[in-house]
Amino acid sequence: MPSISLNPLMANGHQQVQHYEPGQIVQQWHTFLEQVALPAYERWRTDPAWRHWQLIQARLRSYCVRTQRRLGRAVFLRRA
């Protein structure tokens, strides 16, 4: 049975733990908020009302199509 060196495992663990330190998590959230969430909110806030309705209708159509597909599969599975 070959011996397993724990040093590479320990080094990898130490490296991975750095991704979960509070300062690193705060930095990731800060980056997300500044680069993704705030620009998306600003675009949404300045969009005209008709654009909001257009997005809502598109999501509703997508939801209806997915539901119909799922129901179709469920009905098909019950028949088999």
DOLUM-151403 format. One record per residue (C-alpha): residue number from 0; residue in three letters; x, y, z. Coordinates in Angstrom, 3 decimals. Example, Ala and Ser with C-alpha at 12.3 -4.5 7.8 and 13.67 -1.06 7.14 Angstrom:
2
<seke num="0" residu="ALA" X="12.300" Y="-4.500" Z="7.800"/>
<seke num="1" residu="SER" X="13.670" Y="-1.060" Z="7.140"/>
This chain:
80
<seke num="0" residu="MET" X="0.000" Y="0.000" Z="0.000"/>
<seke num="1" residu="PRO" X="1.590" Y="3.288" Z="-1.059"/>
<seke num="2" residu="SER" X="1.981" Y="5.946" Z="1.591"/>
<seke num="3" residu="ILE" X="-0.035" Y="9.096" Z="1.073"/>
<seke num="4" residu="SER" X="1.674" Y="12.380" Z="1.730"/>
<seke num="5" residu="LEU" X="-0.605" Y="14.794" Z="3.570"/>
<seke num="6" residu="ASN" X="1.515" Y="17.839" Z="2.790"/>
<seke num="7" residu="PRO" X="-0.039" Y="18.480" Z="-0.662"/>
<seke num="8" residu="LEU" X="-3.505" Y="17.863" Z="0.802"/>
<seke num="9" residu="MET" X="-2.832" Y="20.247" Z="3.657"/>
<seke num="10" residu="ALA" X="-1.441" Y="22.879" Z="1.281"/>
<seke num="11" residu="ASN" X="-4.511" Y="22.571" Z="-0.949"/>
<seke num="12" residu="GLY" X="-6.808" Y="22.832" Z="2.076"/>
<seke num="13" residu="HIS" X="-4.989" Y="25.934" Z="3.290"/>
<seke num="14" residu="GLN" X="-5.335" Y="27.485" Z="-0.162"/>
<seke num="15" residu="GLN" X="-9.058" Y="26.651" Z="-0.380"/>
<seke num="16" residu="VAL" X="-9.786" Y="28.051" Z="3.088"/>
<seke num="17" residu="GLN" X="-8.623" Y="31.465" Z="1.951"/>
<seke num="18" residu="HIS" X="-11.632" Y="31.645" Z="-0.393"/>
<seke num="19" residu="TYR" X="-13.940" Y="31.470" Z="2.635"/>
<seke num="20" residu="GLU" X="-12.336" Y="34.060" Z="4.873"/>
<seke num="21" residu="PRO" X="-14.674" Y="36.916" Z="5.819"/>
<seke num="22" residu="GLY" X="-12.592" Y="39.582" Z="4.074"/>
<seke num="23" residu="GLN" X="-12.579" Y="37.599" Z="0.838"/>
<seke num="24" residu="ILE" X="-16.346" Y="37.011" Z="0.985"/>
<seke num="25" residu="VAL" X="-16.958" Y="40.706" Z="1.657"/>
<seke num="26" residu="GLN" X="-14.788" Y="41.584" Z="-1.338"/>
<seke num="27" residu="GLN" X="-16.707" Y="39.179" Z="-3.591"/>
<seke num="28" residu="TRP" X="-20.049" Y="40.646" Z="-2.487"/>
<seke num="29" residu="HIS" X="-18.721" Y="44.175" Z="-2.972"/>
<seke num="30" residu="THR" X="-17.575" Y="43.331" Z="-6.500"/>
<seke num="31" residu="PHE" X="-20.918" Y="41.672" Z="-7.325"/>
<seke num="32" residu="LEU" X="-22.943" Y="44.606" Z="-6.027"/>
<seke num="33" residu="GLU" X="-20.876" Y="47.228" Z="-7.839"/>
<seke num="34" residu="GLN" X="-20.394" Y="45.430" Z="-11.146"/>
<seke num="35" residu="VAL" X="-23.616" Y="43.418" Z="-11.518"/>
<seke num="36" residu="ALA" X="-26.463" Y="44.333" Z="-9.173"/>
<seke num="37" residu="LEU" X="-26.258" Y="48.130" Z="-9.144"/>
<seke num="38" residu="PRO" X="-25.888" Y="48.534" Z="-12.937"/>
<seke num="39" residu="ALA" X="-28.798" Y="46.101" Z="-13.483"/>
<seke num="40" residu="TYR" X="-30.941" Y="47.997" Z="-10.980"/>
<seke num="41" residu="GLU" X="-30.076" Y="51.319" Z="-12.610"/>
<seke num="42" residu="ARG" X="-31.056" Y="49.955" Z="-16.043"/>
<seke num="43" residu="TRP" X="-34.303" Y="48.578" Z="-14.605"/>
<seke num="44" residu="ARG" X="-35.069" Y="51.835" Z="-12.767"/>
<seke num="45" residu="THR" X="-34.614" Y="53.957" Z="-15.876"/>
<seke num="46" residu="ASP" X="-36.475" Y="51.614" Z="-18.254"/>
<seke num="47" residu="PRO" X="-39.927" Y="52.787" Z="-19.322"/>
<seke num="48" residu="ALA" X="-42.988" Y="51.070" Z="-17.849"/>
<seke num="49" residu="TRP" X="-43.832" Y="49.328" Z="-21.156"/>
<seke num="50" residu="ARG" X="-40.454" Y="47.585" Z="-21.024"/>
<seke num="51" residu="HIS" X="-41.259" Y="46.234" Z="-17.548"/>
<seke num="52" residu="TRP" X="-44.570" Y="44.871" Z="-18.839"/>
<seke num="53" residu="GLN" X="-42.811" Y="43.380" Z="-21.850"/>
<seke num="54" residu="LEU" X="-40.393" Y="41.508" Z="-19.559"/>
<seke num="55" residu="ILE" X="-43.214" Y="40.333" Z="-17.286"/>
<seke num="56" residu="GLN" X="-45.191" Y="39.022" Z="-20.274"/>
<seke num="57" residu="ALA" X="-42.131" Y="37.222" Z="-21.657"/>
<seke num="58" residu="ARG" X="-41.534" Y="35.533" Z="-18.303"/>
<seke num="59" residu="LEU" X="-45.184" Y="34.561" Z="-18.067"/>
<seke num="60" residu="ARG" X="-45.123" Y="33.033" Z="-21.567"/>
<seke num="61" residu="SER" X="-41.972" Y="31.122" Z="-20.676"/>
<seke num="62" residu="TYR" X="-43.560" Y="29.872" Z="-17.460"/>
<seke num="63" residu="CYS" X="-46.675" Y="28.743" Z="-19.337"/>
<seke num="64" residu="VAL" X="-44.626" Y="26.867" Z="-21.945"/>
<seke num="65" residu="ARG" X="-42.560" Y="25.100" Z="-19.276"/>
<seke num="66" residu="THR" X="-45.698" Y="24.192" Z="-17.333"/>
<seke num="67" residu="GLN" X="-47.399" Y="22.806" Z="-20.432"/>
<seke num="68" residu="ARG" X="-44.323" Y="20.710" Z="-21.224"/>
<seke num="69" residu="ARG" X="-44.166" Y="19.363" Z="-17.682"/>
<seke num="70" residu="LEU" X="-47.868" Y="18.582" Z="-17.623"/>
<seke num="71" residu="GLY" X="-47.584" Y="16.903" Z="-21.003"/>
<seke num="72" residu="ARG" X="-44.801" Y="14.687" Z="-19.710"/>
<seke num="73" residu="ALA" X="-46.709" Y="13.941" Z="-16.526"/>
<seke num="74" residu="VAL" X="-49.820" Y="12.944" Z="-18.498"/>
<seke num="75" residu="PHE" X="-47.697" Y="10.868" Z="-20.870"/>
<seke num="76" residu="LEU" X="-45.964" Y="9.104" Z="-17.988"/>
<seke num="77" residu="ARG" X="-49.267" Y="8.275" Z="-16.312"/>
<seke num="78" residu="ARG" X="-50.620" Y="6.663" Z="-19.476"/>
<seke num="79" residu="ALA" X="-47.613" Y="4.396" Z="-19.928"/>
